[in-house]
């Protein structure tokens, strides 16, 4: 204890000063007085640790505010971009449970703490994708740039409604949040109906207070619930627990999968080859969509300009889901990911296969791959010293990629826009390279020029 330490600290010099018995007696009396006085001292209590060991790291473009590390526009240490993973202060005060990286903004789903608000966001807010954020000097002037995560208010219908947000998804300029009570909240740009409501001509999104809410059962009926939500560039997808897929938004490249190339302003079921399948996962970051069923088969639709959906017929826009036979040779697929011009699949052995256009991870000369090609496992740390190391999850951004191993290590590669790879430089990375991150990575989400990692502390 602090008190006992101070007494012992004083004891030695006092004994040297009082050699005689009389002096020793006066010394003991002095010690007694000190003990009484110390009992009157205030006791300082330090703040307790977080209830969980979850952490959030950010890196890449910071000028937009997407990294959430700058307090305000007047911050004298305003960072332009972060070259390496930086621990987010916001996540030390709030218990984050899900993350989503949009185009210049980031969403956070948290456990309830203050006023039951569980949705936060930072970064670009030019289309109210982070809700209507009031300006400090003018209450009617919206904030178009949020440098630090701000709470996003959501409309409540019933007083007893569970407003806890459990999942978030972010597109180019729109956001989706899923509550524990199976209610979808969409906000931001709705020019193509990507918010699940009809678009309104000349609608002003930069100052919009519109937050559209819809209950899951009103979309697909009772007996089913929303399992996952995914945002493409300007379209949205949702997956139900029964494996059904619904979409809305921009369909010029067939990315809605509804059999046409028109925009759709309401949630509509996606049919085609997945009509009678139970889909367990969706993947989309731009305008090419992958779907994985419970039989480990992969289906795709949308943009195929870079041979993402090679059907050997020259068609570059697929407006209905098709079974991708080209992936059969990759084994039993357990994870999928699609970026702006490249795709990835992961099999049960931890092998990663890539194809498409750009820096897909096969070297500087392999910029156009039409068939799934395996990235050497040794590049993900599988060697004689770590023979059991396997990739367990894969992720894709607009032009950069990531993979998490069974040891919770993160590897990244691709175009290094604003150091979005977190490799302490701005050079493009042609092969997967391990990111120096002092935590166990659980999930990663890649934007266009920044990356967010949800992780667990070592201790």
Secondary structure as GFF3:
##gff-version 3
##sequence-region A 1 459
A	DSSP	alpha_helix	2	17	.	.	.	ID=ss1
A	DSSP	alpha_helix	21	38	.	.	.	ID=ss2
A	DSSP	beta_strand	54	61	.	.	.	ID=ss3
A	DSSP	beta_strand	81	87	.	.	.	ID=ss4
A	DSSP	alpha_helix	90	93	.	.	.	ID=ss5
A	DSSP	beta_strand	96	101	.	.	.	ID=ss6
A	DSSP	beta_strand	105	110	.	.	.	ID=ss7
A	DSSP	beta_strand	119	124	.	.	.	ID=ss8
A	DSSP	beta_strand	145	151	.	.	.	ID=ss9
A	DSSP	beta_strand	165	170	.	.	.	ID=ss10
A	DSSP	beta_strand	174	179	.	.	.	ID=ss11
A	DSSP	beta_strand	183	188	.	.	.	ID=ss12
A	DSSP	beta_strand	212	215	.	.	.	ID=ss13
A	DSSP	alpha_helix	216	220	.	.	.	ID=ss14
A	DSSP	beta_strand	226	231	.	.	.	ID=ss15
A	DSSP	beta_strand	235	240	.	.	.	ID=ss16
A	DSSP	beta_strand	245	249	.	.	.	ID=ss17
A	DSSP	beta_strand	264	269	.	.	.	ID=ss18
A	DSSP	three_ten_helix	272	274	.	.	.	ID=ss19
A	DSSP	beta_strand	279	283	.	.	.	ID=ss20
A	DSSP	beta_strand	288	293	.	.	.	ID=ss21
A	DSSP	beta_strand	298	303	.	.	.	ID=ss22
A	DSSP	beta_strand	317	323	.	.	.	ID=ss23
A	DSSP	three_ten_helix	325	330	.	.	.	ID=ss24
A	DSSP	beta_strand	333	338	.	.	.	ID=ss25
A	DSSP	beta_strand	342	347	.	.	.	ID=ss26
A	DSSP	beta_strand	352	357	.	.	.	ID=ss27
A	DSSP	beta_strand	368	374	.	.	.	ID=ss28
A	DSSP	three_ten_helix	377	380	.	.	.	ID=ss29
A	DSSP	beta_strand	391	396	.	.	.	ID=ss30
A	DSSP	beta_strand	400	405	.	.	.	ID=ss31
A	DSSP	beta_strand	410	414	.	.	.	ID=ss32
A	DSSP	three_ten_helix	417	419	.	.	.	ID=ss33
A	DSSP	beta_strand	429	434	.	.	.	ID=ss34
A	DSSP	beta_strand	440	446	.	.	.	ID=ss35
A	DSSP	beta_strand	450	456	.	.	.	ID=ss36
###
